[in-house]
Amino acid sequence: MQTDAPEAMTDTQKRILLVVLVPLFMSLLSVSIVNVVLPALQGSLGASTTALQWVLTGYTLSFGMVLVAAGRAGDLFGPGRIFFVGLVLFALGSLGAGLAPDPLFLNIARVVMGFGSGLLSPPTVGLIQQYFRGGQRARAFGAFGSVVGVSVAIGPVLGGVFIALLGDAWGWRVAFLVNVPIAIAAMITAFVWFPRSAWFPFPSETPGGQAVAPTAGATEAGAGGTAGARGTSAGSGASAAASGRKARPDFDPIGTVILAAATLAVMMPFLERSAGAWIYALLPVGVVLVVVWVWWESRYKRRGGTPMVDLVLFRTRSFANGALLVALYFMGATSIWVILALYMQSGHGMSALAVGLIGLPSAIASAVSAMASGRYVMRIGRPLVLLGVVVAVLGMASSILVIVLFEHGRASIWWLLLTLTFIGLAQGMVISPNQTLTLVKVPIAYAGSAGGIMQTGQRVGTAIGIAVISALFFVVQGHAGWGAGIVYAYVAVAAIMVLAGIVGFVDWRQGRRADH
């Protein structure tokens, strides 16, 4: 890891961040904004409950299925190219969803949107790994974490505003159509602002699949050199490919298909619980497919191929522990807002806008915290993430106290504005610093696929967490009321966050022993 990279970002680096983070924000916003506009959508299109569920499920599944494959494709063909393809699909899907004449058309468009989001997301990580070093990279991931935190919290607010201003008929459509001009603007600016090397793989790989370390010139370009320097590096790589010194990219299609099927089988039972008990038969199938995928990747590498994921990545302590930590954290944290919306809207008849507003301070705190954490993570290390987990558990405990007092008429529900702000602060201290620390020892040749693995873990963790914690919420609510339901659900969220903290603590202790 380089520590002598200048702290100040160049204009080129700032432009790269702007180009990749705005579409990423919209793709994540498209997850949370839908929860608020679903009732208006159902009334406008006359959608059945099953069709309505697939508005959520189709996007989430297609998003999660392609993440690792998209990351590896960016490593092999150039992150800029895959990012651009993702933008095109995301724009087309958003346009189709916004103009959908019926539920079937809408759901097909949402699947296309999901594929687009899945394609553009991992190359974002790859580009940050490629063009930022040391403190710059930490700050870039700080901005990345701000985008993740704000997009989740701000979605319900924007959805509520669209419905309030435009009515049911057009409010939900604009929630999709707003993505189109932003995606088109991102396509244009990517062409203009991306360094030429972003459209090519970096660094090169030998025919045996071993990553070749970048030259000194390439490293300087990646750490903030001029666009012209990067273009020269990419040009030499392109020339090498043209002269036959570089092997044809090996995408490992069989491994790609196996992992996509495994992800689908694992996520489907938690996203389609209403289908009946039989759907859970897919879960062991998914586990078996994961085992088959691990076997195939190992075999593929032994035979001289380049696997979509080099499993040696999981022998890197910081990567394995960090990926598990963030999967657990997302398993708990993303359920907070889903449960709160059910409690406030269904349990107490509050508006979607009120639900969104109560999460607004948390979103702002998340953005500020992530940017600040990006400045100090390389100095503090894993303890910063552990502190974030502690703050998150404190936020859950204080929120539970407010809800109990509210249920007994002794406090206003709006005290959650304060307690949930702790969740926002924690999110900024966990997500972006963990991303930096987890990827710090990952070779650039696998930056995209490593980012894809982490994001797949987040998507799977989110699906499992929402399914399990929502089920707990409804079971308890059915027997003991809305207040008891959310209290039990939030206790479960806190317990999962404690598990994430234990993983982080173990990683920190192991790192200290290794240093000594």
C-alpha positions as CSV (number, residue, x, y, z in Angstrom):
1,M,0.0,0.0,0.0
2,Q,1.3,3.4,-0.9
3,T,1.2,6.0,1.8
4,D,3.0,8.9,-0.1
5,A,0.2,9.7,-2.5
6,P,-0.8,13.4,-2.3
7,E,-3.9,14.0,-0.2
8,A,-5.3,16.6,-2.6
9,M,-7.2,15.1,-5.6
10,T,-6.5,16.2,-9.1
11,D,-9.2,17.6,-11.3
12,T,-9.3,14.4,-13.2
13,Q,-9.8,12.3,-10.1
14,K,-12.7,14.6,-9.0
15,R,-14.3,14.2,-12.4
16,I,-14.0,10.4,-12.2
17,L,-15.7,10.4,-8.8
18,L,-18.5,12.7,-10.0
19,V,-19.2,10.5,-13.1
20,V,-19.3,7.2,-11.2
21,L,-21.0,8.2,-8.0
22,V,-24.0,10.1,-9.3
23,P,-25.3,7.0,-11.3
24,L,-24.5,4.8,-8.4
25,F,-26.6,7.0,-6.2
26,M,-29.5,6.7,-8.6
27,S,-29.2,3.0,-8.8
28,L,-29.3,2.5,-5.0
29,L,-32.0,5.2,-4.8
30,S,-34.1,3.0,-7.1
31,V,-34.2,0.3,-4.3
32,S,-35.6,2.5,-1.5
33,I,-37.8,4.9,-3.4
34,V,-40.0,2.2,-4.7
35,N,-41.2,1.2,-1.2
36,V,-43.0,4.6,-0.9
37,V,-44.5,4.7,-4.4
38,L,-45.9,1.2,-4.5
39,P,-49.4,2.1,-3.4
40,A,-49.8,4.8,-6.1
41,L,-48.3,2.4,-8.7
42,Q,-50.8,-0.3,-7.7
43,G,-53.7,2.0,-8.1
44,S,-52.5,3.4,-11.4
45,L,-51.8,0.1,-13.1
46,G,-54.2,-2.1,-11.3
47,A,-51.3,-4.4,-10.4
48,S,-51.9,-7.6,-8.4
49,T,-50.0,-8.2,-5.2
50,T,-47.8,-10.7,-6.9
51,A,-46.9,-8.2,-9.7
52,L,-46.3,-5.6,-7.1
53,Q,-43.9,-7.9,-5.2
54,W,-41.9,-8.4,-8.4
55,V,-41.4,-4.7,-8.9
56,L,-39.1,-5.1,-5.8
57,T,-37.9,-8.6,-6.4
58,G,-37.0,-8.4,-10.1
59,Y,-34.8,-5.4,-9.6
60,T,-33.0,-6.9,-6.5
61,L,-32.4,-10.3,-8.1
62,S,-31.1,-9.0,-11.4
63,F,-28.9,-6.5,-9.5
64,G,-27.4,-9.1,-7.3
65,M,-26.9,-11.8,-10.0
66,V,-24.4,-9.9,-12.1
67,L,-22.3,-8.1,-9.6
68,V,-19.3,-10.4,-9.5
69,A,-19.4,-11.1,-13.2
70,A,-19.6,-7.3,-13.9
71,G,-16.6,-6.7,-11.7
72,R,-14.6,-9.4,-13.4
73,A,-15.7,-8.1,-16.8
74,G,-14.4,-4.6,-15.8
75,D,-11.1,-6.2,-14.8
76,L,-10.7,-7.9,-18.2
77,F,-12.2,-5.5,-20.7
78,G,-11.8,-2.2,-18.9
79,P,-14.1,-0.8,-16.1
80,G,-15.1,2.2,-18.2
81,R,-16.6,0.0,-20.9
82,I,-18.7,-2.1,-18.4
83,F,-19.7,1.0,-16.5
84,F,-21.0,2.5,-19.8
85,V,-23.0,-0.6,-20.8
86,G,-24.5,-0.6,-17.3
87,L,-25.5,3.1,-17.8
88,V,-27.2,2.3,-21.1
89,L,-29.2,-0.6,-19.6
90,F,-30.1,1.4,-16.5
91,A,-31.4,4.3,-18.7
92,L,-33.4,2.1,-21.0
93,G,-34.9,0.2,-18.0
94,S,-35.8,3.4,-16.2
95,L,-37.5,4.8,-19.4
96,G,-39.5,1.7,-19.9
97,A,-40.5,1.6,-16.2
98,G,-41.6,5.2,-16.2
99,L,-43.7,4.8,-19.3
100,A,-45.0,1.2,-18.6
101,P,-48.6,0.6,-19.8
102,D,-49.1,-2.5,-17.6
103,P,-47.5,-4.4,-14.8
104,L,-45.8,-7.0,-17.0
105,F,-44.0,-4.3,-19.0
106,L,-43.0,-2.6,-15.8
107,N,-41.5,-5.7,-14.3
108,I,-39.5,-6.5,-17.4
109,A,-38.2,-2.9,-17.4
110,R,-37.3,-3.2,-13.7
111,V,-35.2,-6.4,-14.4
112,V,-33.4,-4.4,-17.2
113,M,-32.8,-1.6,-14.6
114,G,-31.4,-4.2,-12.2
115,F,-29.0,-5.6,-14.7
116,G,-27.8,-2.1,-15.5
117,S,-27.3,-1.3,-11.8
118,G,-25.4,-4.6,-11.3
119,L,-23.1,-3.8,-14.3
120,L,-22.3,-0.2,-13.3
121,S,-21.7,-0.7,-9.6
122,P,-18.5,-2.9,-9.4
123,P,-16.6,-0.9,-12.0
124,T,-17.1,2.1,-9.7
125,V,-15.0,0.2,-7.1
126,G,-12.5,-0.8,-9.8
127,L,-12.0,2.7,-11.0
128,I,-11.5,4.0,-7.4
129,Q,-8.9,1.3,-6.8
130,Q,-7.2,2.1,-10.1
131,Y,-7.0,5.9,-10.0
132,F,-6.6,6.6,-6.2
133,R,-3.9,5.7,-3.7
134,G,-3.5,5.9,0.0
135,G,-5.3,8.8,1.6
136,Q,-6.9,9.7,-1.7
137,R,-8.5,6.3,-2.0
138,A,-9.8,6.5,1.5
139,R,-11.4,9.8,0.8
140,A,-12.8,8.5,-2.5
141,F,-14.4,5.6,-0.6
142,G,-15.6,8.1,2.0
143,A,-17.6,9.7,-0.9
144,F,-18.7,6.2,-1.9
145,G,-20.0,5.5,1.6
146,S,-21.8,8.9,1.6
147,V,-23.6,7.9,-1.6
148,V,-24.7,4.5,-0.2
149,G,-26.0,6.0,3.1
150,V,-27.8,9.0,1.6
151,S,-29.4,7.0,-1.2
152,V,-31.0,4.5,1.1
153,A,-32.3,7.2,3.5
154,I,-33.3,9.9,0.9
155,G,-35.3,7.5,-1.3
156,P,-38.5,7.5,0.8
157,V,-38.3,11.3,1.1
158,L,-38.1,11.9,-2.7
159,G,-40.8,9.3,-3.3
160,G,-43.1,11.0,-0.9
161,V,-42.3,14.4,-2.5
162,F,-43.0,13.1,-6.0
163,I,-46.4,11.7,-5.0
164,A,-47.3,14.8,-3.0
165,L,-46.5,17.2,-5.9
166,L,-47.5,15.2,-8.9
167,G,-50.2,12.9,-7.6
168,D,-50.5,9.2,-7.8
169,A,-50.8,8.9,-11.6
170,W,-47.5,10.6,-12.4
171,G,-45.6,10.6,-9.1
172,W,-44.5,7.0,-9.3
173,R,-43.6,7.4,-13.0
174,V,-41.3,10.3,-12.3
175,A,-39.6,8.3,-9.7
176,F,-38.3,6.1,-12.5
177,L,-38.0,8.7,-15.3
178,V,-35.7,11.0,-13.3
179,N,-33.0,8.4,-13.8
180,V,-33.0,8.9,-17.6
181,P,-31.4,12.4,-18.0
182,I,-29.0,11.7,-15.2
183,A,-27.8,8.5,-16.9
184,I,-27.5,10.2,-20.3
185,A,-25.4,13.0,-18.7
186,A,-23.2,10.4,-17.1
187,M,-22.6,8.7,-20.5
188,I,-21.6,12.0,-22.1
189,T,-19.3,13.0,-19.2
190,A,-17.7,9.5,-19.1
191,F,-16.7,9.9,-22.7
192,V,-15.3,13.3,-22.1
193,W,-13.8,12.9,-18.6
194,F,-12.6,9.3,-18.2
195,P,-8.9,8.8,-18.9
196,R,-8.3,6.7,-21.9
197,S,-6.8,3.9,-19.8
198,A,-10.2,3.5,-18.0
199,W,-11.5,1.9,-21.2
200,F,-8.8,-0.8,-21.1
201,P,-7.9,-3.5,-18.6
202,F,-5.3,-2.4,-16.0
203,P,-2.9,-4.0,-15.3
204,S,-2.3,-6.7,-17.9
205,E,-2.3,-10.4,-17.2
206,T,-0.1,-13.1,-18.4
207,P,-1.6,-16.1,-20.3
208,G,-1.4,-18.1,-17.1
209,G,-3.7,-15.6,-15.4
210,Q,-1.1,-14.0,-13.1
211,A,-1.4,-10.3,-12.6
212,V,1.5,-8.3,-13.8
213,A,2.5,-5.5,-11.4
214,P,2.0,-2.0,-13.1
215,T,5.1,-0.2,-14.1
216,A,6.3,2.9,-12.2
217,G,4.7,5.1,-14.8
218,A,1.4,3.3,-14.6
219,T,1.4,3.5,-10.8
220,E,2.0,7.2,-10.9
221,A,-0.8,7.6,-13.4
222,G,-3.1,5.6,-11.1
223,A,-2.2,7.7,-8.1
224,G,-3.3,11.0,-9.7
225,G,-1.2,11.7,-12.7
226,T,-2.5,13.5,-15.7
227,A,-5.1,12.0,-18.1
228,G,-2.4,12.1,-20.8
229,A,-0.1,9.9,-18.7
230,R,-2.9,7.4,-18.1
231,G,-3.7,7.4,-21.8
232,T,0.0,6.6,-22.6
233,S,-0.1,3.6,-20.2
234,A,-3.3,2.4,-21.7
235,G,-2.0,2.9,-25.2
236,S,1.0,0.7,-24.5
237,G,-1.3,-2.0,-23.1
238,A,-3.5,-1.8,-26.2
239,S,-0.4,-2.0,-28.3
240,A,0.8,-5.1,-26.4
241,A,-2.6,-6.7,-27.0
242,A,-2.4,-5.9,-30.7
243,S,1.1,-7.3,-31.0
244,G,0.0,-10.6,-29.4
245,R,1.9,-10.2,-26.2
246,K,-1.3,-10.4,-24.1
247,A,-3.6,-13.3,-24.0
248,R,-7.2,-13.1,-25.0
249,P,-9.3,-12.2,-21.9
250,D,-10.5,-15.3,-20.1
251,F,-14.0,-14.6,-18.7
252,D,-14.7,-18.1,-17.2
253,P,-18.3,-18.4,-18.6
254,I,-19.1,-21.6,-16.8
255,G,-18.0,-20.1,-13.4
256,T,-20.0,-17.0,-14.2
257,V,-23.2,-19.0,-14.9
258,I,-22.8,-21.2,-11.8
259,L,-22.3,-18.2,-9.4
260,A,-25.3,-16.3,-11.0
261,A,-27.5,-19.4,-10.5
262,A,-26.3,-19.8,-6.9
263,T,-27.0,-16.2,-6.1
264,L,-30.5,-16.5,-7.6
265,A,-31.2,-19.7,-5.6
266,V,-30.0,-18.2,-2.3
267,M,-31.8,-14.9,-2.6
268,M,-35.1,-16.1,-4.1
269,P,-36.5,-17.7,-1.0
270,F,-36.0,-14.6,1.0
271,L,-37.5,-12.3,-1.6
272,E,-40.4,-14.5,-2.6
273,R,-41.6,-15.8,0.7
274,S,-45.3,-15.5,-0.3
275,A,-44.8,-18.2,-2.9
276,G,-45.1,-20.9,-0.2
277,A,-42.9,-23.2,1.7
278,W,-41.6,-25.0,-1.4
279,I,-39.6,-21.9,-2.3
280,Y,-37.2,-22.7,0.5
281,A,-36.1,-25.8,-1.3
282,L,-34.0,-23.5,-3.5
283,L,-31.9,-22.6,-0.5
284,P,-30.0,-25.9,-0.2
285,V,-29.8,-25.9,-4.0
286,G,-28.0,-22.5,-3.8
287,V,-25.6,-23.8,-1.1
288,V,-24.7,-26.8,-3.3
289,L,-24.2,-24.5,-6.3
290,V,-21.8,-22.3,-4.2
291,V,-19.8,-25.5,-3.3
292,V,-19.8,-26.5,-7.0
293,W,-18.6,-23.0,-8.0
294,V,-15.7,-23.1,-5.5
295,W,-14.7,-26.5,-6.9
296,W,-14.9,-25.2,-10.5
297,E,-12.9,-22.1,-9.8
298,S,-10.1,-24.1,-8.2
299,R,-10.1,-26.6,-11.0
300,Y,-10.2,-23.9,-13.7
301,K,-7.2,-22.2,-12.2
302,R,-5.2,-25.5,-11.9
303,R,-5.8,-26.1,-15.6
304,G,-4.2,-22.8,-16.5
305,G,-7.3,-20.6,-16.9
306,T,-8.1,-17.3,-15.2
307,P,-11.1,-17.9,-12.8
308,M,-13.7,-15.2,-12.5
309,V,-12.7,-15.0,-8.8
310,D,-9.3,-16.1,-7.7
311,L,-10.1,-17.8,-4.5
312,V,-6.7,-16.9,-3.0
313,L,-8.4,-13.5,-2.3
314,F,-10.2,-15.2,0.6
315,R,-6.9,-16.1,2.1
316,T,-6.2,-12.4,2.6
317,R,-7.4,-11.8,6.1
318,S,-8.5,-8.2,5.7
319,F,-10.6,-9.1,2.6
320,A,-12.3,-12.2,4.0
321,N,-13.1,-10.5,7.3
322,G,-14.2,-7.2,5.8
323,A,-16.5,-8.9,3.3
324,L,-18.2,-10.9,6.1
325,L,-18.4,-7.8,8.3
326,V,-20.2,-5.7,5.8
327,A,-22.6,-8.5,4.8
328,L,-23.6,-8.9,8.4
329,Y,-23.9,-5.1,8.8
330,F,-26.2,-4.8,5.8
331,M,-28.2,-7.8,7.1
332,G,-29.2,-5.7,10.1
333,A,-29.0,-2.0,9.0
334,T,-31.2,-2.1,5.9
335,S,-34.1,-3.6,7.9
336,I,-34.2,-0.6,10.1
337,W,-36.0,1.6,7.6
338,V,-38.3,-1.1,6.2
339,I,-39.6,-1.9,9.7
340,L,-40.0,1.7,10.7
341,A,-42.1,2.4,7.5
342,L,-44.4,-0.5,8.4
343,Y,-44.7,0.6,12.0
344,M,-45.4,4.3,11.2
345,Q,-47.6,3.9,8.1
346,S,-49.5,0.7,8.8
347,G,-49.4,0.8,12.5
348,H,-50.0,4.5,13.1
349,G,-51.4,5.8,9.8
350,M,-48.6,8.3,9.2
351,S,-47.8,9.5,5.6
352,A,-44.9,8.2,3.4
353,L,-43.5,11.7,3.5
354,A,-43.4,11.6,7.4
355,V,-41.5,8.3,7.2
356,G,-39.0,9.9,4.8
357,L,-38.5,13.0,6.8
358,I,-37.8,11.1,10.0
359,G,-34.8,9.5,8.3
360,L,-33.5,12.7,6.7
361,P,-31.1,13.7,9.6
362,S,-29.7,10.2,9.5
363,A,-28.9,10.6,5.8
364,I,-27.1,13.9,6.4
365,A,-25.2,12.4,9.3
366,S,-24.2,9.5,7.2
367,A,-22.8,11.7,4.4
368,V,-20.8,13.9,6.8
369,S,-19.5,10.9,8.8
370,A,-18.4,9.0,5.7
371,M,-16.4,11.9,4.4
372,A,-14.8,12.5,7.8
373,S,-14.0,8.8,8.2
374,G,-12.3,8.8,4.8
375,R,-9.8,11.3,6.1
376,Y,-8.8,9.2,9.2
377,V,-9.3,5.6,8.3
378,M,-5.7,5.0,7.1
379,R,-4.5,6.5,10.4
380,I,-6.9,4.8,12.8
381,G,-7.6,1.5,10.9
382,R,-10.1,-1.1,12.0
383,P,-10.9,0.5,15.4
384,L,-12.8,3.2,13.5
385,V,-15.1,0.6,12.1
386,L,-15.5,-1.0,15.5
387,L,-16.4,2.4,17.0
388,G,-19.0,2.7,14.2
389,V,-20.6,-0.5,15.2
390,V,-20.8,0.6,18.9
391,V,-22.5,3.8,17.8
392,A,-25.0,1.8,15.7
393,V,-25.9,-0.4,18.7
394,L,-26.3,2.7,20.8
395,G,-28.6,4.2,18.2
396,M,-30.7,1.0,18.2
397,A,-30.9,0.9,22.0
398,S,-32.0,4.6,22.2
399,S,-34.5,4.1,19.4
400,I,-36.1,1.2,21.2
401,L,-36.4,3.4,24.3
402,V,-38.2,6.1,22.3
403,I,-40.6,3.6,20.8
404,V,-41.4,2.1,24.2
405,L,-42.1,5.6,25.7
406,F,-44.1,6.5,22.6
407,E,-46.3,3.4,23.0
408,H,-47.0,4.4,26.6
409,G,-47.8,8.1,25.7
410,R,-44.7,9.5,27.3
411,A,-42.7,10.7,24.3
412,S,-43.1,11.9,20.8
413,I,-42.2,9.6,17.9
414,W,-40.2,12.5,16.5
415,W,-37.5,11.8,19.1
416,L,-36.4,9.2,16.5
417,L,-35.0,12.1,14.5
418,L,-32.3,12.2,17.1
419,T,-31.7,8.5,17.9
420,L,-31.7,7.4,14.3
421,T,-29.1,10.0,13.6
422,F,-26.7,7.7,15.5
423,I,-27.4,5.1,12.8
424,G,-26.4,7.6,10.1
425,L,-23.2,8.4,11.9
426,A,-22.4,4.8,12.4
427,Q,-23.1,4.0,8.7
428,G,-20.5,6.5,7.6
429,M,-18.0,5.1,10.1
430,V,-18.6,1.5,9.0
431,I,-19.3,1.3,5.2
432,S,-16.6,3.4,3.6
433,P,-13.7,2.7,6.1
434,N,-14.5,-1.0,5.8
435,Q,-14.4,-0.8,2.0
436,T,-11.0,0.9,2.1
437,L,-9.5,-1.6,4.6
438,T,-11.0,-4.6,3.0
439,L,-9.6,-3.8,-0.5
440,V,-6.3,-2.3,0.6
441,K,-4.4,-5.6,-0.2
442,V,-6.4,-6.7,-3.2
443,P,-4.4,-6.6,-6.5
444,I,-5.7,-4.0,-9.0
445,A,-6.1,-6.9,-11.5
446,Y,-8.9,-8.2,-9.3
447,A,-10.3,-4.9,-8.0
448,G,-13.6,-5.2,-9.9
449,S,-14.3,-8.8,-9.0
450,A,-13.4,-8.2,-5.3
451,G,-15.7,-5.2,-5.2
452,G,-18.4,-7.4,-6.9
453,I,-18.0,-10.0,-4.2
454,M,-18.4,-7.4,-1.4
455,Q,-21.5,-6.0,-3.1
456,T,-23.0,-9.4,-3.7
457,G,-22.6,-10.1,0.1
458,Q,-24.3,-6.8,0.8
459,R,-27.3,-7.7,-1.5
460,V,-27.6,-11.2,-0.1
461,G,-27.3,-9.9,3.4
462,T,-29.9,-7.3,2.7
463,A,-32.3,-9.9,1.3
464,I,-31.9,-12.3,4.2
465,G,-32.0,-9.6,6.8
466,I,-35.2,-8.0,5.5
467,A,-36.9,-11.3,5.2
468,V,-36.0,-12.7,8.6
469,I,-36.5,-9.5,10.6
470,S,-39.7,-8.6,8.8
471,A,-41.0,-12.1,9.5
472,L,-40.1,-11.7,13.2
473,F,-41.8,-8.3,13.2
474,F,-45.1,-9.6,11.8
475,V,-45.2,-12.7,14.1
476,V,-44.7,-10.6,17.2
477,Q,-47.0,-7.8,15.9
478,G,-49.7,-10.4,15.4
479,H,-49.5,-11.6,19.0
480,A,-48.5,-8.5,20.9
481,G,-49.1,-5.4,18.8
482,W,-47.1,-2.9,16.6
483,G,-44.9,-1.6,19.5
484,A,-43.8,-5.1,20.5
485,G,-43.2,-6.0,16.9
486,I,-40.8,-3.2,16.2
487,V,-39.0,-3.6,19.6
488,Y,-38.3,-7.3,18.9
489,A,-37.2,-6.5,15.3
490,Y,-34.8,-3.8,16.5
491,V,-33.3,-6.0,19.2
492,A,-32.6,-8.5,16.4
493,V,-31.0,-5.8,14.3
494,A,-28.8,-4.8,17.3
495,A,-27.8,-8.5,17.8
496,I,-26.7,-8.8,14.1
497,M,-24.7,-5.6,14.4
498,V,-22.9,-7.0,17.5
499,L,-21.9,-10.1,15.4
500,A,-20.5,-7.7,12.8
501,G,-18.5,-6.0,15.5
502,I,-17.1,-9.3,16.7
503,V,-15.9,-10.0,13.2
504,G,-14.2,-6.6,13.1
505,F,-12.7,-7.2,16.5
506,V,-11.2,-10.5,15.5
507,D,-9.8,-8.9,12.3
508,W,-8.2,-6.2,14.4
509,R,-6.6,-8.6,16.9
510,Q,-5.3,-10.8,14.1
511,G,-3.8,-7.8,12.4
512,R,-2.1,-6.6,15.6
513,R,-0.6,-10.1,16.1
514,A,0.6,-10.1,12.4
515,D,2.3,-6.7,12.9
516,H,4.1,-8.0,15.9
